[in-house]
Each structure stands twice: as structure tokens, then as C-alpha cells.
């Protein structure tokens, strides 16, 4: 565990790299009224290079509530280290007082009350204001998008990504990488990529048949007198975690040796600064930074972590910029004679009530939404409870979806994927169709109903648990645990695959799941082609309309040990 | 650099003799296959690079490659398959590089083992766990 002071000492001890970072002076401004845009943007320019990082926007054009995780278990070497620190431990580690704006932005305690005080976060029109302000100070700044941009909302689903592509184009990114983008289907991805004014990078994307690079691996930029190589790394487990039939000729993978070759290639080509724009997930990037020398900055993504300070691995700094447009990271670097000598960093929280929307981008967002206004705004029901998803195990949004699956499909047990996207709703808010799609909008939405034995369910849950809790990050896929409805279980996260789960219980009878018995299981987001069943958003919409009001107390059916 | 399959095929024409091991009537164990290949020599771990994906994208066709400069033969084993023997590659004096790449089928999560026999009879070994997963819950 690294405190800020120790971190700075560690940086100094490394002698070649020194740095400063944090949230800035606004941390002292407890009162909401005291926060100003100038304070959020305050930054003493440093060095000769500026990077702006945003990632995992999940097509969220408008400000939203997003509760950070209560559970983010780290295993092996990651245990207790950022980003596997939550709630009070997180506040203590980074010296943040409870109840402050940054406590609200970065942690879950008192979320409902603080959300009412500090308001929604994000909105690409506010992000645009921040980006433009940084560019005004540093015209050479590079804006880098870590991917998971073209998925996650009603309008994005209906326009096959075009709405968010149009809005992002106004921000003029310099490069992006990818994950859920490919679930638009390879033909649509190709169609969009051909229209972009910036490269769609992926050093680890290969032709599946011939094992040859399929996308531009990196782009060289000349900025501030420095040759900067930005290498892209797409989500490595694309064909495993998402439907491979949607992009059948592509192969991904971590490909550590390939990364080492590309780093060498750009260094040989004169790069003075090597930046990895990554969708690996934080723990994978931490291991990669230790194994592949020569990367100065890794802009991490995929695991949706937000950290107010970089994590240092050797001479490499790892930046974590959150998700859903809640944060933008600014990193200033001093690069001289082909070496990174120091950095200054700030995780800028996008408080939507404090930062003025950029007029041009705000108008563009409204224009994209206008044709869908009626559908977006239709109220399906009300929630009396806080609805959220993010966390290693069931959130209340998941419980709502699971209950709908069990009732609508008359199932014993329901399964819902451990996606890390999906904003939160506060008690008393209406649930609109837009809200529902924000948690369900995927291109493979069919809610199946099938029979599974108790043994098969155990195998599936063990398999997913190993994707999350394998002590070697290269074997992790970066999602959260599959959510279960209608059943409970215990899990020891320290055990090997096959023996983590126990006490699997069918809730409606209170009896242990029989390995030999068959149960009716309903779920969604199957990666198998031709999955049959109604779309999850239609199914949950019918359920919410029938119920009228949703009341769900947090009630995780999972008992966790080995912490 | 990573050789593409096309380049590997071209190299193959240039002097790598490829010998798969089909047709064994009974499955030999990893121990038996290893003993036959090493003739009892204890393996070292340097000088051989085995490249596999950490998690198979498709367990029916997993790309693996082995680079062992100076090897006269490379043995590839899938330790968790019903038939662990995958292939033995032999390299003649005209081989420009002692490198082999192929695709193998893996029945389940297991260690893939590569062994190289050098001209002096010494053995080098590398192994890697390849996970075969159900998948399906990306973030």
C-alpha cells in the first residue's frame, strides 16, 4: 500500500523520474458552493508534453450518477494495492476526507446523500470544456481515448455507434483503442474507422488465419519538440468475453512479446516518449509494465478504476481515469534527450454542475438525441431504492434484472453478466427507458431460457470466478463476477479454480443445489450465435411497467471469504 | 519477430522436416514421451521460447510456436489431452532457424510443454498454462 508521501519518496528514490499529482486544491473546499471550474482545472503547466486521457465512456453523452464499487477484491500481488482499495480504506490511502466532493466522486459511502449535494458527473459537453481549456494552455496536448466508447446507451444502440462517434469527433481525439466497439460487428467497425480523422490503434489485433497485424499498432506524433509514440492495445480477451462471431477473422490476446517488439520498434524510430493507450485492465497493465521495459506511460482502461495518483512500476507510470465520462486525466511530462524526467498529474472530476457545458458539443448532443426524445424520456416506473451495478458481486440494478428474468421467463435461477458499465439511479427517481438501456444496451441482448444441472452451474460459476480471481492477472478478463438470482453461494477467493465455490443453495426451497438435478436457468448476453429469447431491455421494461415501483435493498446472495 | 504462418510455411520448404505423431495405437503418457525424448537428460530452461496465448480464443485451434536456436529436434506436448503427443519437429543442418509454429487442439485448461534436444544431447524445456474457458462476461 502506497501513501501519497511514500509514493513521492518512491518516485524520488527511482531518481530519474519525479512527479507530483493529486486532486488539486479543491480537496480543501468542502462546501459545494466553493467549487469552481477554475479550481477544477487549476494546473501549473509542467514540462513539454501534455496527455489528456479519457476512457470507457460507454456512450454516456449526458451527466449521470455512478456509484464506485463497494467490492473490488485484489488477489495475489494486487491484494490491498490500488485499485483494489474501496470506501474508507481508499479515502485513508489518498488522504481524502469523508463527505467531500472527491469522496463522492471516488468512493461509495454515503453515495445517496452526497449525490444530492454534489450532483451528476460527466457529460461529454463538460468534458469538451475541460479538453478545450487544457488545449488552450497546451496547444500540443494529445487527447487519447481508451475505448469502450461506442457502446452503452439507447441512442448508441439505435444508431450503431454513430451518435457518440459524431460527438467524439468534435473533441478531436488524436487516437483511440477498442473493446465493445467490435460488438457493432466488424463491417460496421470498418465503416466507422474509415471515416475517422484519427487512428484506431491495436497492436494486439491480428488476422486470425494468418496471424498478421490487422490494425495500425501505433502512431508517431511530434509534439513539444518530442517524438511521441502512442501504442494502442485493444481488450485482449475480445473473442472470449464477447461474441467472436461478430468479428470472426480477428484474434487478440495480450501478446507480451509483440508489445516488446513494438516498443523496440518505436524506440529505434526515435521515440522520446512511449505511451501505451491500453484496454488491458489495470492488473494486466501492472504486470505488463514490469515485464516489458521502455514504456513511459500506460493510460489504463477497461477495469473502470479511477485513481487520484499514478501507480509507479519501475520507471513506468500507470494512469487510471475512471469511466462513464466522470473523469479526465491530465498528465504533463518533462521529456528531454529521449528520457522522461518527471511528470505532473491530475485526475479532473467532471462535476456537471460546476463545469460549464461547451455550447457546440452540447448542441450536438441535443441534436443526436432529438429524434429519440420521446422513447428516451418515457417513464417505465419508479425506484424507491438506490440502483447501481458496479462491484464484484450483485448490485441492485443486477437484482432488478435478475428478478425480471426469473419472473418473466419462469426460471428457477437467473444469471446476469458482471459488466462494469451501467450508471446508478437515486431513490425516488423515475426509471426511464434511457436509464434501462444504459444498463442493458448491447448488440447480443437475447434472454435465453434453458435447463442446466447443478454441476453445470457450478462449472460456469467457477469458470467466471477464475477470470476474476486468478492470481495471475494475465488470466483475468477484467469483468466482475456473474450475478446470480434465485440462488446463493459462498466463495473463497484464494482457492484455485474448481474449489472456490461452495454452499450453492436454491433460494426458493432453501435446499442445496443438486449436481445431478436439472434447473431452469434464464440469462442474457450469451456469446453464442443464434441465442433465442426476447431482448433483455424489452423483458425488463415489461417487468418494471408491471411492478410500477421498484424497491430493492442491497442483499448480496454471496458470502465471501479469503479476503 | 513473430513469424506469420505464411512465412513459416515458406521456411518449412527451406529445410524443416515436419513429423507429426498420429497413429500411435495407445496414448503414451507425458512421462513416457519425455523419457523417450530426453534419454534421461535433465532439462534446462534457457534457450527455448514457447509462445502460447494465456487464454485460448478457440480451444479447437490454439496457435503455439517454439523457438529453440541450435535444436536438432523439438517435442511438443499437450499434457492434459487424452493423447498428449502433439508433434516432433526435426531440424537438419540446412535449417536456417530452429523454429516451429502450429495449431493444436486443447481439451481443457492445461500446460503445453515444449522440449528441445540440442546437438550435444542436452535438453531444454519450456511450458505454459493455456486456459480453455467458457468466457462471456467482459466488462
Interface residues (C-beta under 8 A of the other chain):
Chain A: X179 X180 X208 X209 X210 X211 X212 X235 X237 X238 X239 X240 X241 X242 X244 X251 X252 X253 X254 X257 X258 X261 X281 X302 X303 X304 X417 X418 X419 X420 X421 X459 X460 X463 X464 X466 X467 X472 X474 X475 X477 X478 X479 X480 X482 X497 X525 X526 X527
Chain B: X1 X2 X4 X5 X6 X51 X53 X54 X55 X56 X57 X58 X63 X109 X129 X131 X133 X134 X135 X136 X137 X138 X139
